[in-house]
Amino acid sequence: MAKPGRESRHNLKYWTDGEWLGFGPGAHSTLAGARWANVASAGDYVSRVAAGLPLETDRRNLTAEERWQEA
């Protein structure tokens, strides 16, 4: 356990059911109870950006129970 005031700010978003957006190949995001990842391959990512195609893959909506367990 971290000392008060010395907690990992990065991990606090996970522990408090926070939201974040990931940018770039393989980045993960969570927003409004949904979680997704961007395509992992840099070449595929660039090709999709150039073609105006979605970058997202593996999107799923988390249940309230899943969100509680992860937090």
Buried (B, 14 or more C-beta within 10 A) or exposed (E): EEEEEEEEEEEEBEEEBEEEEEEEBEBEBBEEBEBBBBBEEEEBBEEBEEEEEEBEEEEEEBEEEEEEEEE
